[in-house]
Amino acid sequence: MQLIMLAGWIGMFGAFAVAAIPALVIVRGQRFWFAAGLALVLAGSLLRRHCWRMLGKHFTGDVKAAEGQPVIEDGMYRWVRHPSYTGGMLMYLGVGLALTNWLSVVIIGTAGAAAYYYRVRVEERALQTALGSRYQEYMMRTKRFIPFLF
């Protein structure tokens, strides 16, 4: 969890640092991109809240997996394995868009994606080890982040 937070802070700092560079500011449709960014932040936040409710005590900051732990397949977990991380990425991208600066979007999106990519690899290894074939079957039925695509 610390890695994701660190990457988020670095991404946020970088995104805000370049936000006022005139050559990179989105001038055309600026209000639209700002509103779209806020909508993504809200959607990502709501999705993460949903995940907390679905996972209950299994939603933790650290990667933890126990043998008797269930494979959660309710709510958004029916469609993707890591909807909370999808929500986090929506929030990062939303902040970048709300800053109305393309480089801000790239910086914060890249930092967040790198951290979540690492976290997912560690988490999926732990879940496969602890839950075995139950989790492997779930992995074959669902995508990581975007239903039917990725």
Backbone hydrogen bonds in HBPLUS format (Angstrom, degrees):
<---DONOR---> <-ACCEPTOR-->    atom                        ^
c    i                          cat <-CA-CA->   ^        H-A-AA   ^      H-
h    n   atom  resd res      DA  || num        DHA   H-A  angle D-A-AA Bond
n    s   type  num  typ     dist DA aas  dist angle  dist       angle   num
A0005-MET N   A0001-MET O   3.02 MM   4  6.32 162.8  2.05 154.3 159.3     1
A0006-LEU N   A0002-GLN O   2.80 MM   4  5.98 160.0  1.84 150.2 156.1     2
A0007-ALA N   A0003-LEU O   2.84 MM   4  6.01 167.4  1.86 151.7 155.5     3
A0008-GLY N   A0004-ILE O   2.83 MM   4  5.93 153.2  1.90 143.4 151.7     4
A0009-TRP N   A0005-MET O   2.90 MM   4  6.14 157.7  1.95 149.3 154.5     5
A0010-ILE N   A0006-LEU O   2.90 MM   4  6.14 163.5  1.92 153.9 158.6     6
A0011-GLY N   A0007-ALA O   2.79 MM   4  5.89 163.1  1.81 148.5 154.1     7
A0012-MET N   A0008-GLY O   2.76 MM   4  5.92 158.3  1.81 146.9 153.5     8
A0013-PHE N   A0009-TRP O   2.84 MM   4  5.97 167.2  1.85 148.9 152.9     9
A0014-GLY N   A0010-ILE O   2.89 MM   4  6.07 167.7  1.91 151.9 155.6    10
A0015-ALA N   A0011-GLY O   2.80 MM   4  5.92 160.1  1.84 148.9 155.1    11
A0016-PHE N   A0012-MET O   2.89 MM   4  6.08 167.4  1.91 157.2 159.8    12
A0017-ALA N   A0013-PHE O   2.85 MM   4  5.93 148.2  1.95 145.3 155.3    13
A0018-VAL N   A0014-GLY O   3.18 MM   4  6.39 148.4  2.28 148.5 153.6    14
A0019-ALA N   A0016-PHE O   3.34 MM   3  4.98 145.2  2.47  91.3 101.1    15
A0021-ILE N   A0018-VAL O   3.09 MM   3  5.55 170.3  2.10 121.8 124.2    16
A0024-LEU N   A0021-ILE O   2.97 MM   3  5.67 154.4  2.04 124.7 132.1    17
A0025-VAL N   A0022-PRO O   3.39 MM   3  5.35 155.1  2.46 101.1 107.9    18
A0102-TRP N   A0024-LEU O   3.33 MM  78  6.08 146.6  2.45 164.7 157.0    19
A0026-ILE N   A0100-THR O   2.81 MM  74  5.22 169.0  1.82 131.5 135.1    20
A0032-PHE N   A0029-GLY O   3.02 MM   3  5.21 115.0  2.46 101.8 117.7    21
A0033-TRP N   A0029-GLY O   2.99 MM   4  6.34 164.0  2.02 162.9 166.6    22
A0034-PHE N   A0030-GLN O   2.92 MM   4  6.11 156.4  1.98 150.6 157.5    23
A0035-ALA N   A0031-ARG O   2.93 MM   4  6.10 166.5  1.95 149.9 153.4    24
A0036-ALA N   A0032-PHE O   2.75 MM   4  5.97 158.0  1.80 153.7 161.1    25
A0037-GLY N   A0033-TRP O   2.89 MM   4  5.99 151.8  1.97 140.3 147.6    26
A0038-LEU N   A0034-PHE O   3.00 MM   4  6.37 157.9  2.05 149.8 155.4    27
A0039-ALA N   A0035-ALA O   2.91 MM   4  6.14 155.8  1.97 148.2 155.2    28
A0040-LEU N   A0036-ALA O   2.96 MM   4  6.24 150.5  2.05 145.8 153.3    29
A0041-VAL N   A0037-GLY O   2.98 MM   4  6.28 156.2  2.04 149.8 156.3    30
A0042-LEU N   A0038-LEU O   2.97 MM   4  6.22 162.6  2.00 150.9 155.2    31
A0043-ALA N   A0039-ALA O   2.84 MM   4  6.03 164.4  1.87 149.3 154.1    32
A0044-GLY N   A0040-LEU O   2.85 MM   4  5.90 166.2  1.87 150.0 154.0    33
A0045-SER N   A0041-VAL O   2.96 MM   4  6.06 154.8  2.03 144.0 151.3    34
A0046-LEU N   A0042-LEU O   2.92 MM   4  6.15 161.2  1.95 153.4 158.1    35
A0047-LEU N   A0043-ALA O   2.93 MM   4  6.12 154.7  1.99 147.1 154.5    36
A0048-ARG N   A0044-GLY O   2.95 MM   4  6.17 159.6  1.99 147.6 152.8    37
A0049-ARG N   A0045-SER O   2.98 MM   4  6.21 154.1  2.04 145.8 153.3    38
A0050-HIS N   A0046-LEU O   2.96 MM   4  6.21 154.7  2.02 146.0 152.5    39
A0051-CYS N   A0047-LEU O   3.04 MM   4  6.36 152.1  2.12 146.0 153.5    40
A0052-TRP N   A0048-ARG O   3.00 MM   4  6.36 152.6  2.08 149.3 156.1    41
A0053-ARG N   A0049-ARG O   3.14 MM   4  6.46 156.0  2.20 147.3 153.3    42
A0054-MET N   A0050-HIS O   2.95 MM   4  6.26 155.6  2.01 150.1 157.2    43
A0055-LEU N   A0051-CYS O   2.91 MM   4  6.01 169.7  1.92 157.6 159.6    44
A0056-GLY N   A0052-TRP O   2.92 MM   4  5.73 145.8  2.04 140.0 149.1    45
A0058-HIS N   A0055-LEU O   2.97 MM   3  5.11 158.3  2.02 133.4 129.0    46
A0059-PHE N   A0056-GLY O   3.11 MM   3  5.77 169.0  2.13 120.8 123.7    47
A0069-GLN N   A0066-ALA O   3.01 MM   3  5.28 158.6  2.06 114.9 121.7    48
A0077-TYR N   A0074-ASP O   3.06 MM   3  5.38 134.4  2.28 141.3 135.7    49
A0078-ARG N   A0075-GLY O   3.10 MM   3  5.81 164.9  2.12 117.5 122.1    50
A0079-TRP N   A0076-MET O   2.91 MM   3  5.45 148.3  2.01 112.7 121.2    51
A0080-VAL N   A0076-MET O   3.03 MM   4  6.32 160.7  2.07 157.1 163.2    52
A0081-ARG N   A0143-LYS O   2.90 MM  62  6.29 154.6  1.96 154.3 162.8    53
A0082-HIS N   A0144-ARG O   2.98 MM  62  5.66 149.6  2.07 155.3 157.9    54
A0085-TYR N   A0082-HIS O   3.13 MM   3  5.48 126.8  2.43 105.2 117.4    55
A0086-THR N   A0082-HIS O   3.14 MM   4  6.51 149.4  2.24 145.8 155.1    56
A0087-GLY N   A0083-PRO O   2.87 MM   4  6.13 155.1  1.93 145.8 151.9    57
A0088-GLY N   A0084-SER O   2.93 MM   4  6.25 148.5  2.03 139.2 148.0    58
A0089-MET N   A0085-TYR O   2.90 MM   4  6.14 158.1  1.95 147.7 152.7    59
A0090-LEU N   A0086-THR O   2.93 MM   4  6.21 153.3  2.00 147.6 155.5    60
A0091-MET N   A0087-GLY O   3.01 MM   4  6.27 151.8  2.09 144.8 152.2    61
A0092-TYR N   A0088-GLY O   2.97 MM   4  6.33 159.3  2.02 149.6 154.8    62
A0093-LEU N   A0089-MET O   2.90 MM   4  6.10 175.8  1.90 157.4 158.4    63
A0094-GLY N   A0090-LEU O   2.81 MM   4  5.88 148.5  1.91 141.3 151.1    64
A0095-VAL N   A0091-MET O   2.99 MM   4  6.27 155.1  2.05 150.8 155.7    65
A0096-GLY N   A0092-TYR O   3.10 MM   4  6.44 163.9  2.13 152.4 156.5    66
A0097-LEU N   A0093-LEU O   2.90 MM   4  6.19 160.2  1.94 152.1 157.1    67
A0098-ALA N   A0094-GLY O   2.83 MM   4  5.97 158.4  1.88 149.0 155.7    68
A0099-LEU N   A0095-VAL O   3.08 MM   4  6.31 135.5  2.28 144.2 154.8    69
A0100-THR N   A0097-LEU O   2.78 MM   3  4.99 153.6  1.85 109.1 118.0    70
A0104-SER N   A0101-ASN O   3.12 MM   3  5.27 121.6  2.47  99.7 114.2    71
A0105-VAL N   A0101-ASN O   3.20 MM   4  6.61 152.1  2.28 150.1 157.5    72
A0106-VAL N   A0102-TRP O   3.08 MM   4  6.40 159.5  2.12 149.3 154.4    73
A0107-ILE N   A0103-LEU O   2.85 MM   4  6.03 168.0  1.87 154.6 157.6    74
A0108-ILE N   A0104-SER O   3.05 MM   4  6.10 172.0  2.05 153.3 154.5    75
A0109-GLY N   A0105-VAL O   2.90 MM   4  5.72 150.5  1.99 140.7 150.3    76
A0110-THR N   A0106-VAL O   2.90 MM   4  5.84 158.0  1.95 144.5 150.3    77
A0111-ALA N   A0107-ILE O   3.04 MM   4  6.20 167.1  2.06 151.6 155.3    78
A0112-GLY N   A0108-ILE O   3.04 MM   4  6.06 165.3  2.06 143.4 147.9    79
A0113-ALA N   A0109-GLY O   2.92 MM   4  5.95 161.3  1.95 144.0 150.0    80
A0114-ALA N   A0110-THR O   2.96 MM   4  6.05 161.9  1.99 149.9 154.4    81
A0115-ALA N   A0111-ALA O   3.19 MM   4  6.37 161.8  2.22 146.7 151.3    82
A0116-TYR N   A0112-GLY O   2.94 MM   4  6.14 168.8  1.96 156.8 160.1    83
A0117-TYR N   A0113-ALA O   2.85 MM   4  5.88 154.2  1.92 146.8 154.4    84
A0118-TYR N   A0114-ALA O   3.17 MM   4  6.36 162.8  2.20 145.7 149.3    85
A0119-ARG N   A0115-ALA O   2.97 MM   4  6.19 166.4  1.99 151.0 155.2    86
A0120-VAL N   A0116-TYR O   2.86 MM   4  5.94 163.0  1.88 152.9 156.4    87
A0121-ARG N   A0117-TYR O   3.21 MM   4  6.40 159.6  2.25 145.5 150.5    88
A0122-VAL N   A0118-TYR O   3.15 MM   4  6.46 164.3  2.18 155.8 159.3    89
A0123-GLU N   A0119-ARG O   2.85 MM   4  5.99 167.4  1.86 154.6 158.9    90
A0124-GLU N   A0120-VAL O   2.81 MM   4  5.82 168.0  1.83 152.5 155.9    91
A0125-ARG N   A0121-ARG O   3.19 MM   4  6.24 154.2  2.26 140.4 147.0    92
A0126-ALA N   A0122-VAL O   3.10 MM   4  6.36 160.4  2.14 148.7 153.9    93
A0127-LEU N   A0123-GLU O   2.89 MM   4  6.14 161.3  1.92 154.1 159.4    94
A0128-GLN N   A0124-GLU O   2.93 MM   4  6.01 156.5  1.99 144.3 150.5    95
A0129-THR N   A0125-ARG O   3.01 MM   4  6.18 155.6  2.07 146.1 152.8    96
A0130-ALA N   A0126-ALA O   2.96 MM   4  6.15 164.8  1.98 151.9 155.7    97
A0131-LEU N   A0127-LEU O   2.77 MM   4  5.57 161.3  1.80 145.9 152.4    98
A0132-GLY N   A0128-GLN O   2.86 MM   4  4.81 136.0  2.06 120.5 129.5    99
A0135-TYR N   A0132-GLY O   3.15 MM   3  5.79 125.4  2.47 113.5 124.2   100
A0136-GLN N   A0132-GLY O   3.14 MM   4  6.41 160.1  2.18 149.1 155.2   101
A0137-GLU N   A0133-SER O   2.90 MM   4  5.93 158.3  1.95 148.3 152.2   102
A0138-TYR N   A0134-ARG O   3.23 MM   4  6.39 153.2  2.31 134.9 142.3   103
A0139-MET N   A0135-TYR O   2.84 MM   4  6.11 151.4  1.92 148.7 156.7   104
A0140-MET N   A0136-GLN O   3.11 MM   4  6.39 143.8  2.25 139.8 148.5   105
A0141-ARG N   A0137-GLU O   3.20 MM   4  6.51 135.6  2.41 140.7 152.0   106
A0141-ARG N   A0138-TYR O   3.14 MM   3  5.19 132.2  2.38  96.5 109.2   107
A0142-THR N   A0138-TYR O   3.11 MM   4  6.24 133.5  2.33 147.8 159.3   108
A0149-LEU N   A0146-ILE O   3.10 MM   3  5.55 157.4  2.15 129.4 135.9   109
A0150-PHE N   A0146-ILE O   3.11 MM   4  5.03 149.4  2.21 131.5 140.7   110
